[in-house]
Amino acid sequence: MDGDFRTEFVREPGALKHYPALVLNADYRPLSYYPLSLWPWQEAVKAAFLQRVDIVSEYDQTVHSPSMEIKIPSVVVLKDYVKPQKRVAFTRFNLFLRDEFCCQYCGARGDLTFDHVVPRAAGGITSWENVVAACSPCNLRKGSKSLRQAQMSLRKPPRLPAAEELRNMGRKFPPHHLHSSWMDFLYWDAELEA
């Protein structure tokens, strides 16, 4: 089976339209928390028809073809286990996720960019250990100065995150829409209600 088919998820909620399916690995854990491993309903139906997934839960709505009717899947589980990636790609998105989508100088959230702690003009490199999320005002204030020269400090030092750490960080940022059929599969370490 093509790897992209199992691990390519939609980040734009509008692209999911209605009735997205939560995609679980063969161990019944989501493949991704942020973005949440969701497929449009059409992909879930196709995967079920091709016997690549088992349907765990369904919406009440159905879709029809000339010869069959199927309830739209709300939770599907892959038949083949997908081994989680060990290496974390150095991307803007992953950097913002590591820094919890807040400026590492002032803590502001919202319109973020990134900043080299040791400026490139001073020999700083673009790496996990030297780049942090920053709001525009802090980025402009710091410019190409050192932290000492700019009289600024970091909330936490930049570092390479472990893959599992980044996956768990994504749990702090649930999407705006969580279907009730997904809840039993999303928060494995949550305390159970008595």
C-alpha positions, 0 to 999 in steps of 0.5 A: 500500500502506498505510504502517502495514502495512509499518512497524508492528512488534511490540515484545512478543515474546509477541505474535509467538508462534512463527515471526516473519518478519524484514522487509527493505526492498527494499534487503535491510536491516531496516526497523528494528533496535530494535524489530527489524522482525518480523511475526507469521507470519500477516502474512508469509504474507498479504503474500506471498499479496498479492504485497507481499513476496518470500520470501527464507527459510523455516522448515521448518514449513508452514501449510495452507488447504483449497486450498494448503500454504505454508512459513512465511516466516522472511525477507521483503523488501518489493517497494517501497522504504520511505524511512527517516524523517529526523525522529526522534520525541521519544518516551520509547522513542527517548529511552531508546534514544538514552541506551542504556537507562542512567541518564545520571547514574550509568549504572544500567540497568533501571527508568528514568524521564526527567529535565529537566536544567534543571528545568521549575520553572526554565524548562527545556523538554521537548526532546531537548536538555534531557531524559535517561534517569534511574534513580529514585534519581538523579531523586529526588536531583536533584529540581528542582535544577540539576546544580550544586545537586545536585552531579551531572554528566551522562555525556554531554550530551543532544542530538537524535539523527540518525535513522540514529544511532538506527537504528544504536543499536538494533543494540546491543540484539538481541532475545532470539531471533534465528533463524539465517536472519536473521543474514546480514541483520542486521549489515551492517558486521560484519567477515566471517570469513575 
